[in-house]
């Protein structure tokens, strides 16, 4: 069995005109266009001999010709992260991507952007787009220094999670503070390397701390 490129729920499917005109009973056996509404509320056009065949073609994924999105999803001002996870049919066991989505897609604008940019929905495409967007946000749509500093003073774990766009727990935060990590150091490191993972920031802070100790 071929691997599905498009693993998403179909909300509605409607048979449209024939792909090539013919007459009589033969027309029923000819290829027809089908319009599909997917779980993200996007409208696709595909083809098939019947509904089952059209669904199989749809599951092979976008080809920019026979199978393509012809109407994007409308902007949803109430789109929550749980709504998006359910629309994408992400299982409860997939805790990694669930946590990543919650942290990276932390505004309704980002969640709608994700819907507008994803095409085929499958495990690989969900992951790749999410982390592509993460890199873009880290480079071009980062928390400002003031926003980060203010949040760090109230809740440093949440501040670091939002600043690095990754899940940071209290134990990892203690590693940071034990290495003399501060909000100012995080800002300094991120200015030099916007995509720096937090574990590497800890390692850098530890190296600097060891350097201070060795200097005495």
Beta strands, then each sheet from edge to edge (+ up, - down):
strand 1: 10-18
strand 2: 32-38
strand 3: 43-48
strand 4: 68-71
sheet 1: 1+ 2- 3+ 4-
end
